[in-house]
């Protein structure tokens, strides 16, 4: 069985609509997971009560009110009733394939991390979860007009309860924290499984409240705080660094990522050699010019 936990933004306006869509989808997963909502943002307690979820209001925050990832994960792991735990962003819609993938990865493994790429799509209204084929219609819609994001965009993390105990005070919702989770799993020697081929995770597009928008987060004081905690990005990884992939025939080594890394290293080496060759050529030309006899 599975415990999902999330920390929603206020359930207001468009964000409120898409978060309700996401949370409702989690309750439709079979078998239904345990769900814990954290935070005291507007509407969170009411949503938890409406859907029969656990609610924990208290999460440690900085002076700007941004929650600390380590406190959130510590509380979630201590409260989780199941050995498989998942943090998911509160705007992500999930389906039954998610629970099946989590069970496959967890089977017989004492420690693990499962994560995957997301699909972006514009959704502006409440979904009709009462419709018998709501999931099939949405999946078809995503295939038609959705956009799959790259290996750096990770919005769910399924892991063995207790794996993330020693964590730096990264700030949730800012940069680097998600990539640190992948790095830490690899550093602990736990298998990291890219479940993108088997799990459709739907991200509902939205605006960003940060004054500089999404990219302004990188240059913000909080973004710089997180960057320092991951040693300037040295302690951060993407799904390209997953050593396994969950596909049609189960879990296998992530050969594609290995080949991609090898190919990129060849390109990097070629560029380096070309630059060195150009430097040598320029130096030789300069030496020749300096020793050439002067014309009368």
N, C-alpha and C positions, 0 to 999 in steps of 0.2 A: 504494500500500500504506500501511498504518497502523501506528503504534506506540502502544500503550496503556501508561500507567504509573499506578501507584497506590501508596499507602502504608497498608497495612492495620493495624488494631488487632491485639492478640494473638488468635490463633485459639483462643479458649477459650470454653466455654459457648455461649450463644445467638448471640453475636457471631461466634464461630468457625463456627457452622453457616451463617449467612446469608452470611458472607464467602466460604466455600467454594462456596456456591451461585452467588454472583456471579462469582467467578474461573472456575468451571467453564463458566459461560455464555459468557464471553469466548473460551474456547478453542473453542467451537462456532460462532463467527461465521465465515462464509465470504465471502471468503478469510480464513483465520485471521490475525489481526494479530500483530505482535511484541508481547510483553508483558514489562514490567519491573516487578518488585515491589521497593519500597524499604523500608528499616528493618530493625531487628534484633529486632522484637517476636516473641514466642513463636509458633513455627509457620510464620513467613513463609519462612524458608529451606527448610523441608521441603516446603511447598506449591509453591514455585518449582521445586524439584528434581523433585517428582512430576509436574508438568505441563510440564516442559521450558521453563521461563521463566527469564529473566535475573534475578538477585538482586543488589541493591546495598545493603549493610547500613548504610553510613555516610551519615548525613544530619545536617547541622548543627542543633542544638537549643538552646533556652534553658535556664536553670538548673532549670526544672521538667520538662524532658524533652520539651517541645512542639516539633515540627519547624518550621523556617523555610521558608516557601513559596519564597523566592527561590533558596535552595540546592537544593531539590528540583527546581524547574523548570530551573535551570541544568544540573544533572547529567543530567536526563532528555533535554533537547534536545541535549546533547553526545554522549549515548550512542545516541540514536535512529537506527535504520538507514533510516528512511523520512522523507520530507519532510512528511508529515501526522502530527501528534502529538496525543495526547489524554490529558488527566488525567481520571480517573474515580474517584469515591469507591468504596471497596471493598465497599459493600453494594448496589451497583446491578447489576441483571441487564439484559443487553443481548441483542439478537437480530440477525438478518441485516440488518434494515432500517437498523440503525445504520451498518454499513459502506457500504451503498449511499448513504445520505444524506451521509456524509463524503466519498465520492468525488465526488458531484454538486457539493458546495460547493467542494471543492478544485480542480475542473477549471478550468484557465485562470486561476486567481487566485494572484498571488504572495504575498498575505497575506490572512488571513481568520480569523474566529472563528465556530464553530458551537456552539450550546448550546441546551438545551431544558428544558422542564418535566418533572417526574417524577410518577409515580403511586405512592402509598403503599399498601401492603397488608401484612397480618399473615401472616408465614410463620414457622413454628416448627420445621420439620423439614427434613431434606435432601431436595432435589428428585431425582426419578428421571430423570436425563439419559439413561439407557439406553432409555427409552421412545421409540418412534418419533415420537409426537406431543406430546412434552413441551412444546414451544414453543407449539403451538396451544392446549393445555389451560391453560397458564399465562396466555396472553394473554386467553383467554375468562374465566378466573377474575378477572383484573384488571378487565376490563370490568364484571363483575357486582358485585364488592365492593370494588374499589379506589377511591381518592380522588385526583383530580388536584390537585396543589398549584399555588399561584399563581406568577406570573412572577418572584417573588423566590427561589424554591427551585430552585437550579441545581446539578446534581451531575456534569455532564460538560462538558468544554471541549475542542473539537477546533480545532486551530490550526496555522498554518504554522510549521514548525520554525525557530527563531531569532527569532520575533516578540517573545517575552517575554524580553528580555535585561536591561533595566534595571528592576528590581523592588525595592520597599521590603521590609524584613524582616518581612513579615506572618506571623502564626502560623497554621499549618494547623489546621483543625478548630475555629477560633474564628470570630467574626463578621467580616463585611465583606470578607474576602479574595476570595470568589467574585464579589461585586459590583464589586470593584476590577478584576478581570480583564476584565469587560465594559467598564468605563469606559476602561481603558487601550487596548483595541482600538479603541474609538471615537475616543479621543484621537490614536491613531496614524493614523487615517483608513482603517483596515481595515474592510471590510464585516462587520457582525455579523448572522448568520443565525439566526433562531429556527426550529429544526427540530422543534418540538413536534408539528406536524400529521403528520409522517412517521416520527418515532422514538418508540417506546414504551420508556421507561426506567423500570424497576421498582425502587422503593426498598422494601426489606424493613424494616419498622418494628422499632425496638429502643429500649432505654432509654439514658439518658445517665449516664456515670460521674461527671460534674461534680456536686459536692455540692448545687448549687442547681438541678440538672436543666438542661434546654435553655435556659430563660429566664435561669437563673443565669449562663450564659456571658456574656450581654450586660453584666452588672454586674461581672464578674470583672476582676481586674487585667490578664489577657491580652486580654480583650475590649476594655478601655479602651485598651490598647496599640494594637490594630488600628484602633480608632476614630480615634485621633490620627493614625495613618499615612495614613488616607483623608480627613484634614482634616474630621473630624466628619461624614463621609458625603457631602461635596461631590464627592469623587473615587470615586463608587460609582454603579453603574447596575444596572438589572434587564433582563429580557427585554422589558419594555415599551419599552426604548430600542434594541432591535434594529431596524436600518433595512431588513432584508429578512426574508422568511419563506419557508421551503421547504414547498410544498404539493403537491397532486396534479399540478399542471401546471408544476412546477419552481420556480425561485427568482423571487420577485417583490417589489416594494416592500411594506413592512409597513404597509399602509394602515390596518388596524384599530387598530394602536398609535397612529398619527398622529391618527386620529379620537378615540381615547380620551383622548389627551393634550389635544386641542383641547377636548373636552367637559369634562374636569376643569378646564381653565383657565377656561372659561366659568362653571362652578360656583364656582370660587375668586373670580373677579371679581364674580359676583353677591353672594356672601357679604360681600366687601369693601365693595361699594357699599351693601348693606343696613346694614352696621355703621356706615358713614359717615353714611348717612341718619338712622339712629337717634341718632347722636351730635349731628347738626345739630338734629334735632327736640328733643332733650333740652336743648340749649343755648338754642334759641329759647324753649322753655317756661320755662327758668330766667330768661332775660332778661325775659320778659313778667311773670313773677311778681315780679321785682324792681322793675318800673316801675309796677305796678298801684296805683291810689290806695287808701289804707288806709280801711277802713270805720270809721265813728264808733263 
